[in-house]
Amino acid sequence: MFFDFLKRKKYLDCDCMKHSIHFFYDEIRACCINIPGPVFYENYKGENVDWDFVYRKRKELVKQINSSFSGKEYPSCCEGCCEKDSKFKSTKVSKFENKINKMYFHNHMSCNAKCTYCTYGYIERGYKYRVLPLVKSLIDSEILSRNAHIYMSGGEITISPEFEELLSVLLHYIYSKVEILTSGIKYCKSIEEAFIQDKCKLVISLDSANSETYKKIKQVDCFDKVLQNIKNYIKASENAKSNITMKYIIVDGVNDNIEEITNFIKLVSELEIKEIRLDFDYEKYKFTKNIKVPSYYFDLYKTFNEVSKQFGLNVQKCDQIEAILEKSH
């Protein structure tokens, strides 16, 4: 029976566990999925970080997974992860280097919008700690890969007091494009320059095709301002057209209908932007909750994909959305 167990055992081989870092508002974590996952520093306020300690913690987690006697295929901190099931392998997790190839920023939680679906609405607004010294230490120690995927978010990252210098440091070091999740309300010359260098991607959740719907969801009257900022980025560099993703987050009772979705897709096409994405309210339909999305969401999802294709737009897939839909069948 023991040998049958060994044959059946699976191993969670997760790249985030091994090579990702998430600078959250009050913690330093391994990943940024739908759960906290492995946490390296709790109640973090800006003290020095020992990257060797972080590496040891990663290796300890993998040692637990690889153990033939633990009976565990994954650490308890990964319970509820929407991507977990796709990370299992039949062989033990191999040794890995102390390298970071994914980096997420959520240390600044102030925002210039008040989105009704905000996932971090329960967190006090503010700026908890400086992250730039930590990034510089990762660069100096050559732990941060030059091909790392960088995701800058918040809150609203563009109003962080560190944003300009942080983006500059990353653009000079990283070979890949830095991805910035933003409201688009503030126009940034640094982002404009990043587009000119073809070193930047923006993700903007407009969620609407008119100012009335926008204001209901965002609770600020900035629809026209965001559109003008997008047009100005495109005017500064043609690269912006293929490096801005317009996102539509479905909000029940506000924009959850085919007419709104179709008009949004038409607007994106008129802006000559190539990338588009559909999301749900992650807080309301959290993957770890036993709440299914309404049945008509499947029709909205299908319509979004079909109409986007008709307009020649590239639809970005979201693993968490796919997992929520699968769970809602």
QUIFEN-V365029 format. One record per backbone hydrogen bond with DSSP energy under -1.0 kcal/mol. CO is the residue of the C=O (numbers start at 1). NH is the residue of the N-H. Records with the same first field share a line. If there is no record, write none. Layout:
BEGIN
CO->NH / NH
END
This chain:
BEGIN
1->5
2->6
3->7
4->8
5->9
11->89
14->18
15->19
16->20
19->101 / 102
21->104
22->24 / 29
23->106
26->44
27->24
28->40 / 41
29->22
38->30
41->28
50->54
51->55
52->56
53->57
54->58
55->59
56->60
57->61
58->62
59->63
60->64
61->65
62->66
63->67
73->12
75->78
76->79
78->81
83->86
84->87
87->13
89->11
97->99
100->145
101->149
102->21
103->151
104->23
105->153
107->128
110->156
115->118
118->121
120->123
126->109
131->135
132->136
133->137
134->138
135->139
136->140
137->141
138->143 / 144
139->142
143->100
145->148
146->175
149->103
150->179
151->105
152->181
156->159
157->160
160->163
162->166
163->167
164->168
165->169
166->170
167->171
168->172
169->173
170->174
178->201
179->152
180->203
188->192
189->193
190->194
191->195
192->196
193->197
194->199
195->198
199->178
201->180
202->245
203->182
204->206 / 247
210->214
211->215
212->216
213->217
214->218
215->219
217->116
218->114
220->222
222->226
223->227
224->228
225->229
226->230
227->231
228->232
229->233
230->234
231->235
232->236
233->237
237->240
238->241
241->274
243->202
245->204
246->277
247->206 / 207
248->279
251->254 / 255
255->257
257->261
258->262
259->263
260->264
261->265
262->266
263->267
264->268
265->269
266->270
267->271
268->273
269->272
274->314
275->246
276->316
277->248
279->250
280->282
281->285
286->289
294->297
295->298
296->300
297->301
298->302
299->303
300->304
301->305
302->306
303->307
304->308
305->309
306->310
307->311
308->313
309->312
314->276
318->322
319->323
320->324
321->325
322->326
323->327
324->328
END
